[in-house]
């Protein structure tokens, strides 16, 4: 069994989670047993997994495991299922209902976002109006946990329940220096014949969980850590016999332009300090793999692209002339993506080409989004630049666009760049580590321009938008390259080699 270690799967995910989900689908296609393992408590996980086209058996979670809920069925629950006393009066709102005993508020019942009345939580209020406890309901329809609060309203303790309603786990909190709840200890109760097991924090519990995954398996186990901050330390502590691999999904040093000498990223440092304790490392680009091999010649470092594509018959190319959008950005909204420069590039193009338009899809810091919106207004680009929310259904967006733009400072290998090329989008990108020089054939299926050169990027965009034949040629070249070099079969074979899987 192969386990892909992740912190979480959320309604909005980064390229790390998307790469893991793509890999899970690929391994399933080739009948290689594999599961995504998530660490954090998430009672919406079953819902989220379905939204991304996976089934629940493809994703397992630490809390589900100890709660014995891995195979739980889904039954929607509503306020009627709480069987409140008859004398209680319920006033219904859009997002929650209030429950009164006479004139006294005794409870609030919250509804799951995006549903009509589906149970999400029930708060219990004392006679003084203070929050005493909150029951948390899982998407699958059972009470999963209860939180208990002190007189100051801060979380003191949380209980997690098993399939029969018994307490299986307790988490205790103390105030930190700012008076906020700080997890101080966790107790695993009545597990495998032992009354209590003590853990300092969630990380210690996760390390124990990974050990349990090995012990319960009758076949060899391979761990692949997608997030270094989640997987490196537990894998170093793991004493069970298994194979361990570390993905390198980020630029690996603290200095953008010094990949060979600068100190490593803090999450990666302990992994490479102990490289001999891992079976290998996997990067998304050959450039990064080559530089890491130079720094750590004894380590086994492989390169496997994150994106694999189906056959041309399964994913035919949409002709560039049939696409009704022009410029596109997909990714995080964050300062290191330099989207202020991307917006200014669109402004330069707009001065030369009438009605040019750029769509941005992603998520990020609301304050940064506000600065983007303000700049768009200052430049008078309200009709030229549209900021959209994150969408898991990104394929139709690619099929309606003509050119993908990227103005990042650094990246471990932009997922969107490869996805866009698979849909026939030429990519115009700043030069950075890593991705542009690995994925773009400069002058054939896109352009790589000097970091920060807005004039050069705008000129390259104009070249393609004003020359339909060249734009079509670039589109067809990007599509053909991806469907020749990164097919499902070819990427699967690379994973077989990287993980030493039997053919």
For each residue, the residues with C-beta under 8 A, 3 or more apart:
1: 33 34 35 213 217 219 220 221 222
2: 27 32 33 34 35 221 222 223 224 499
3: 34 35 36 37 210 213 221 222 223 224
4: 20 23 24 34 35 36 37 224 226
5: 37 39 210 223 224 225 226 227 230 231 234 235
6: 9 16 17 20 36 37 38 39 226 227 230
7: 38 39 40 227 229 230
8: 17 38 39 40 42
9: 6 13 17 21 36 38 42 45 48 49 52 59
10: 13 17 42 48
11: 44 48 51
12: 363 390
13: 9 10 16 17 18 21 52
14: 17 18 332
15: 18 19 249 306 331 412 414 415 416
16: 6 13 19 20 226 227 247 249
17: 6 8 9 10 13 14 20 21 226
18: 13 14 15 21 22 306 415
19: 15 16 22 23 226 247 249 284 306 415
20: 4 6 16 17 23 24 36 226
21: 9 13 17 18 24 25 36 52 53 54
22: 18 19 25 26 306 307 308
23: 4 19 20 26 27 34 306 495
24: 4 20 21 27 28 34 35 36 54 58 59
25: 21 22 28 29 53 54
26: 22 23 29 30 308 488 491 492 495
27: 2 23 24 30 32 33 34 492 495
28: 24 25 31 32 34 58
29: 25 26 488 492
30: 26 27 488 492
31: 28
32: 2 27 28 501
33: 1 2 27 219
34: 1 2 3 4 23 24 27 28 58
35: 1 2 3 4 24 57 58 59 60
36: 3 4 6 9 20 21 24 54 58 59 60
37: 3 4 5 6 59 60 61 62 210 213
38: 6 7 8 9 42 45 59 60 61 62
39: 5 6 7 8 61 62 202 206 230
40: 7 8 63 202
41: 61 63 145 160
42: 8 9 10 38 45 48 61 63
43: 136 137 138 139 144 145
44: 11 47 48 112 139
45: 9 38 42 48 49 59 61 64 139
46: 49 50 56 72 74 138 139 140
47: 44 50 51 139
48: 9 10 11 42 44 45 51 52
49: 9 45 46 52 54 55 56 58 59
50: 46 47 53 54 55 56
51: 11 47 48 392
52: 9 13 21 48 49 392
53: 21 25 50
54: 21 24 25 36 49 50 58 59
55: 49 50 58
56: 46 49 50 59
57: 35
58: 24 28 34 35 36 49 54 55
59: 9 24 35 36 37 38 45 49 54 56
60: 35 36 37 38 64 65 70
61: 37 38 39 41 42 45 64 65 70
62: 37 38 39 65 66 205 206 209
63: 40 41 42 66 67 160 169
64: 45 60 61 67 69 70 72
65: 60 61 62 68 70 209 212
66: 62 63 160 168 169 188 191 209
67: 63 64 144 160 161 162 163 168 169
68: 65 162 163 168
69: 64 72 138 140 142 144 162 163
70: 60 61 64 65
71:
72: 46 64 69 138 140 142 163
73: 140
74: 46 139 140 141
75: 140 141
76: 118 141
77: 81 118 119 137 141 142
78: 81 117 118 119
79: 82 84 90 97 109 117 119
80: 83
81: 77 78 119
82: 79 109 119 122
83: 80
84: 79 88 90 99 107
85: 88 101
86:
87: 101
88: 84 85 99 100 101 106
89: 99 100 101
90: 79 84 97 98 99 100 109
91: 97 98 100
92: 97
93: 96 97 98
94:
95: 110 111 113
96: 93 108 109 110 111
97: 79 90 91 92 93 108 109 111
98: 90 91 93 105 107 108 109
99: 84 88 89 90 105 106 107 108 109
100: 88 89 90 91 103 104 105 106
101: 85 87 88 89 104 106
102:
103: 100
104: 100 101 127
105: 98 99 100 108 125 129
106: 88 99 100 101 124 125
107: 84 98 99 122 123 124 125
108: 96 97 98 99 105 122 123 125
109: 79 82 90 96 97 98 99 119 121 122 123
110: 95 96 120 121 122 123
111: 95 96 97 115 116 117 118 119 120
112: 44 115 118 119 120 137 139
113: 95 120
114:
115: 111 112 118
116: 111
117: 78 79 111
118: 76 77 78 111 112 115
119: 77 78 79 81 82 109 111 112 122 137 141
120: 110 111 112 113 136 137
121: 109 110 134 135 136 137
122: 82 107 108 109 110 119 134 135 137
123: 107 108 109 110 131 133 134
124: 106 107 131 132 133 134 135
125: 105 106 107 108 129 130 131 132
126: 129 130 132
127: 104
128:
129: 105 125 126
130: 125 126 149 151 153
131: 123 124 125 134 149 153
132: 124 125 126 148 149
133: 123 124 146 147 148 149
134: 121 122 123 124 131 146 147 149
135: 121 122 124 143 145 146
136: 43 120 121 143 144 145 146 147
137: 43 77 112 119 120 121 122 141 142 143 144
138: 43 46 69 72 141 142 143 144
139: 43 44 45 46 47 74 112
140: 46 69 72 73 74 75
141: 74 75 76 77 119 137 138
142: 69 72 77 137 138 161 163
143: 135 136 137 138 146 161 165
144: 43 67 69 136 137 138 160 161
145: 41 43 135 136 158 159 160 161
146: 133 134 135 136 143 158 159 161
147: 133 134 136 155 157 158
148: 132 133 155 156 157 158 159
149: 130 131 132 133 134 153 154 155 156
150: 153 154 155 156
151: 130
152: 179
153: 130 131 149 150
154: 149 150 173 175 179 180 181
155: 147 148 149 150 158 173 181
156: 148 149 150 172 173 181
157: 147 148 170 171 172 173
158: 145 146 147 148 155 170 171 173
159: 145 146 148 167 169 170
160: 41 63 66 67 144 145 167 168 169 170 171
161: 67 142 143 144 145 146 165 166 167 168
162: 67 68 69 165 166 167 168
163: 67 68 69 72 142
164:
165: 143 161 162
166: 161 162 190
167: 159 160 161 162 170 189
168: 66 67 68 160 161 162 188 189 190 191
169: 63 66 67 159 160 186 187 188 189
170: 157 158 159 160 167 186 187 189
171: 157 158 160 183 185 186 187
172: 156 157 183 184 185 186 187
173: 154 155 156 157 158 181 182 183 184
174: 181 182 184
175: 154 179 180 181 182
176: 179 180 181 182
177:
178:
179: 152 154 175 176
180: 154 175 176
181: 154 155 156 173 174 175 176
182: 173 174 175 176
183: 171 172 173 186 201 202
184: 172 173 174
185: 171 172 198 199 200 201
186: 169 170 171 172 183 198 199 200 201 202 204 205
187: 169 170 171 172 196 197 198 199
188: 66 168 169 191 196 197 199 205 208
189: 167 168 169 170 195 196
190: 166 168 194 195
191: 66 168 188 194 197
192:
193:
194: 190 191 197
195: 189 190
196: 187 188 189
197: 187 188 191 194 208
198: 185 186 187
199: 185 186 187 188 202 204 205 208
200: 185 186 203 204
201: 183 185 186 204 205
202: 39 40 183 186 199 205 206
203: 200 206 207 233 234
204: 186 199 200 201 207 208
205: 62 186 188 199 201 202 208 209
206: 39 62 202 203 209 210 230 234
207: 203 204 210 211 233 234 237 238
208: 188 197 199 204 205 211 212
209: 62 65 66 205 206 212 213
210: 3 5 37 206 207 213 214 223 234 235 238 240
211: 207 208 214 215 238 239 240
212: 65 208 209 215 216
213: 1 3 37 209 210 216 217 221
214: 210 211 217 221 238 240 241 242
215: 211 212 240
216: 212 213
217: 1 213 214 220 221
218:
219: 1 33
220: 1 217 242 243
221: 1 2 3 213 214 217 240 242 243
222: 1 2 3 242 243 244 245 279 499
223: 2 3 5 210 231 235 238 242 243 244 245
224: 2 3 4 5 245 246 247 282 499
225: 5 228 230 231 232 235 244 245 246 247
226: 4 5 6 16 17 19 20 230 231 247 249
227: 5 6 7 16 230 231 247 249 267
228: 225 231 232 246 247 248 249 250 265 267 268 271
229: 7 232 267
230: 5 6 7 39 206 225 226 227 234
231: 5 223 225 226 227 228 234 235 246
232: 225 228 229 235 236 246 267 268 270 271
233: 203 207 236 237 270
234: 5 203 206 207 210 230 231 237 238
235: 5 210 223 225 231 232 238 244 246 278
236: 232 233 270 271 274 277
237: 207 233 234
238: 207 210 211 214 223 234 235 242 244
239: 211
240: 210 211 214 215 221
241: 214
242: 214 220 221 222 223 238
243: 220 221 222 223 279 499 500
244: 222 223 225 235 238 277 278 279
245: 222 223 224 225 278 279 280 281 282 498 499
246: 224 225 228 231 232 235 268 271 278 280 281 282
247: 16 19 224 225 226 227 228 281 282 283
248: 228 252 268 281 282 283 284 288 292 412
249: 15 16 19 226 227 228 284 412 413
250: 228 265 268 411 412
251: 256 259 265 288 410 411 412 433 434
252: 248 259 264 265 268 288 292 412
253: 256 258 259 262 263 264 265
254: 262 263 264 265 266
255: 258 262 263
256: 251 253 409 410 432 433
257: 433
258: 253 255 261 262
259: 251 252 253 262 288 291 433
260: 291 294 295
261: 258
262: 253 254 255 258 259
263: 253 254 255 269
264: 252 253 254 268 269 272
265: 228 250 251 252 253 254 268 269
266: 254 269
267: 227 228 229 232 270 271
268: 228 232 246 248 250 252 264 265 271 272
269: 263 264 265 266 272 273
270: 232 233 236 267 273 274
271: 228 232 236 246 267 268 274 275 278 281
272: 264 268 269 275 281 292 295 296 299
273: 269 270
274: 236 270 271 277 278
275: 271 272 278 281 296 298 299
276: 298 299
277: 236 244 274
278: 235 244 245 246 271 274 275 281 299
279: 222 243 244 245 300 500
280: 245 246 299 300 301 302 498 499
281: 245 246 247 248 271 272 275 278 292 299 300 301 302
282: 224 245 246 247 248 301 302 303 304 498
283: 247 248 286 288 289 292 301 302 303 304 412 413 434
284: 19 248 249 288 303 304 305 306 412 413 434 435
285: 288 289 303 305 412 413 434 435 438 439
286: 283 289 290 303 438
287: 290 291 433 434 437 438
288: 248 251 252 259 283 284 285 291 292 303 412 413 433 434
289: 283 285 286 292 293 301 302 303
290: 286 287 293 294
291: 259 260 287 288 294 295
292: 248 252 272 281 283 288 289 295 296 299 301
293: 289 290 296 297 299 301
294: 260 290 291 297
295: 260 272 291 292
296: 272 275 292 293 299 301
297: 293 294
298: 275 276
299: 272 275 276 278 280 281 292 293 296
300: 279 280 281
301: 280 281 282 283 289 292 293 296
302: 280 281 282 283 289 494 497 498
303: 282 283 284 285 286 288 289 494
304: 282 283 284 491 494 495 498
305: 284 285 308 413 418 486 491 494
306: 15 18 19 22 23 284 413 415 418
307: 22 415 418 419 422 482 486 491
308: 22 26 305 486 487 488 490 491 492
309: 315 422 482 483 486 487 488
310: 314 315 487 488
311: 314 315 483 487
312: 315 316 317 483
313: 316
314: 310 311
315: 309 310 311 312 422 423 483
316: 312 313
317: 312 423 424 475 476 479
318: 322 323 399 400 423 424
319: 322 323 472
320: 323 402 424 468 471 472 475
321: 468 472
322: 318 319
323: 318 319 320 399 400 401 402
324: 400
325: 328 357 359 400 401 402
326: 356 357 358 401 402 403 465
327: 346 349 356 357 358 359 401 402 403 405 461
328: 325 358 359 360 361 397 398 401 402 403 404 405 420 425
329: 339 342 358 359 360 361 362 404 405 406
330: 360 361 362 394 397 398 404 416 419 420
331: 15 337 362 406 408 414 416
332: 14 337 362 363 364
333: 337 339 360 362 363 364 365 368 369 372 387
334: 337 339 364 365 368
335: 338 368
336: 408 409 410
337: 331 332 333 334 342 407 408 409
338: 335 341 342 407 408 409 430 452
339: 329 333 334 342 343 360 372 407
340: 343 344 371 372 375
341: 338 344 345 407 452 454
342: 329 337 338 339 345 346 358 360 405 407
343: 339 340 346 347 358 372 375 376 379 381 385
344: 340 341 347 348 375 379 454
345: 341 342 348 349 405 407 454 457 458 461
346: 327 342 343 349 350 356 358 381 384 385
347: 343 344 350 351 379 381 384
348: 344 345 351 352 454 455 458
349: 327 345 346 352 353 356 458 461 462 465
350: 346 347 353 356 381 384
351: 347 348
352: 348 349 458 462
353: 349 350 356 462 465 466
354:
355: 384
356: 326 327 346 349 350 353 384 465
357: 325 326 327 383 384 385 386
358: 326 327 328 329 342 343 346 384 385 386 405
359: 325 327 328 329 386 388 397 401
360: 328 329 330 333 339 342 372 385 386 387 388
361: 328 329 330 388 389 390 391 394 397
362: 329 330 331 332 333 388 390
363: 12 332 333 389 390
364: 332 333 334 368 369
365: 333 334 368 369
366: 369 370
367: 370 371
368: 333 334 335 364 365 371 372
369: 333 364 365 366 372 373 387
370: 366 367 373 374
371: 340 367 368 374 375
372: 333 339 340 343 360 368 369 375 376 387
373: 369 370 376 377 387
374: 370 371 377 378
375: 340 343 344 371 372 378 379
376: 343 372 373 379 381 382 385 387
377: 373 374 380 381 382
378: 374 375
379: 343 344 347 375 376
380: 377
381: 343 346 347 350 376 377 384 385
382: 376 377 385
383: 357
384: 346 347 350 355 356 357 358 381
385: 343 346 357 358 360 376 381 382
386: 357 358 359 360
387: 333 360 369 372 373 376
388: 359 360 361 362 391
389: 361 363
390: 12 361 362 363
391: 361 388 394 397
392: 51 52
393: 396 397
394: 330 361 391 397 398 419
395: 398 399 423
396: 393 399 400
397: 328 330 359 361 391 393 394 400 401
398: 328 330 394 395 401 419 420 422 423 425
399: 318 323 395 396 423
400: 318 323 324 325 396 397
401: 323 325 326 327 328 359 397 398 404 420 425
402: 320 323 325 326 327 328 425 426 464 465 471 475
403: 326 327 328 425 426 427 428 461 464 465 471
404: 328 329 330 401 416 417 420 425 426 427 428
405: 327 328 329 342 345 358 427 428 429 457 461
406: 329 331 414 416 417 427 428 429 430 435 436
407: 337 338 339 341 342 345 429 430 457
408: 331 336 337 338 411 414 429 430 432
409: 256 336 337 338 432 451
410: 251 256 336 432 433 434
411: 250 251 408 414 432 433 434 435
412: 15 248 249 250 251 252 283 284 285 288 434
413: 249 283 284 285 288 305 306 417 418 434 435 438 439
414: 15 331 406 408 411 417 418 429 435 439
415: 15 18 19 306 307 418 419
416: 15 330 331 404 406 419 420
417: 404 406 413 414 420 421 427 429 435 436 439 440
418: 305 306 307 413 414 415 421 422 439 482 486
419: 307 330 394 398 415 416 422 423
420: 328 330 398 401 404 416 417 423 425 427 478
421: 417 418 424 425 427 439 445 446 478 479 481 482
422: 307 309 315 398 418 419 479 482 483 486
423: 315 317 318 395 398 399 419 420 479
424: 317 318 320 421 475 476 478 479
425: 328 398 401 402 403 404 420 421 475 478
426: 402 403 404 445 446 447 464 471 474 475 477 478
427: 403 404 405 406 417 420 421 436 439 440 445 446 447 478
428: 403 404 405 406 446 447 449 457 460 461 464
429: 405 406 407 408 414 417 432 435 436 440 446 447 448 449
430: 338 406 407 408 436 448 449 450 451 452 453 457
431: 436 437 448 449 450 451
432: 256 408 409 410 411 429 435 436 451
433: 251 256 257 259 287 288 410 411
434: 251 283 284 285 287 288 410 411 412 413 438
435: 284 285 406 411 413 414 417 429 432 438 439
436: 406 417 427 429 430 431 432 439 440 448
437: 287 431 440 442 448
438: 285 286 287 413 434 435
439: 285 413 414 417 418 421 427 435 436
440: 417 427 429 436 437 445 446 447 448
441: 444 445 446 477 481
442: 437 446 447 448
443: 447
444: 441 474 477
445: 421 426 427 440 441 474 475 477 478 481
446: 421 426 427 428 429 440 441 442 474 478
447: 426 427 428 429 440 442 443 457 460
448: 429 430 431 436 437 440 442
449: 428 429 430 431 453 456 457 460
450: 430 431 453 456
451: 409 430 431 432
452: 338 341 430
453: 430 449 450 456 457
454: 341 344 345 348 457 458
455: 348 458 459
456: 449 450 453 459 460
457: 345 405 407 428 430 447 449 453 454 460 461
458: 345 348 349 352 454 455 461 462
459: 455 456 462 463
460: 428 447 449 456 457 463 464
461: 327 345 349 403 405 428 457 458 464 465
462: 349 352 353 458 459 465 466
463: 459 460 466 467 470
464: 402 403 426 428 460 461 467 470 471 474
465: 326 349 353 356 402 403 461 462 471
466: 353 462 463
467: 463 464 470 471
468: 320 321 471 472
469: 472 473
470: 463 464 467 473 474
471: 320 402 403 426 464 465 467 468 474 475
472: 319 320 321 468 469 475 476
473: 469 470 476 477
474: 426 444 445 446 464 470 471 477 478
475: 317 320 402 424 425 426 445 471 472 478 479
476: 317 424 472 473 479 480
477: 426 441 444 445 473 474 480 481
478: 420 421 424 425 426 427 445 446 474 475 481 482
479: 317 421 422 423 424 475 476 482 483
480: 476 477 483 484
481: 421 441 445 477 478 484 485
482: 307 309 418 421 422 478 479 485 486
483: 309 311 312 315 422 479 480 486 487
484: 480 481 487
485: 481 482 490
486: 305 307 308 309 418 422 482 483 490 491
487: 308 309 310 311 483 484 490 491
488: 26 29 30 308 309 310 491 492
489: 492 493
490: 308 485 486 487 493 494
491: 26 304 305 307 308 486 487 488 494 495
492: 26 27 29 30 308 488 489 495 496
493: 489 490 496 497
494: 302 303 304 305 490 491 497 498
495: 23 26 27 304 491 492 498 499 501
496: 492 493 499 500 501 502 503
497: 302 493 494 500
498: 245 280 282 302 304 494 495
499: 2 222 224 243 245 280 495 496
500: 243 279 496 497
501: 32 495 496
502: 496
503: 496
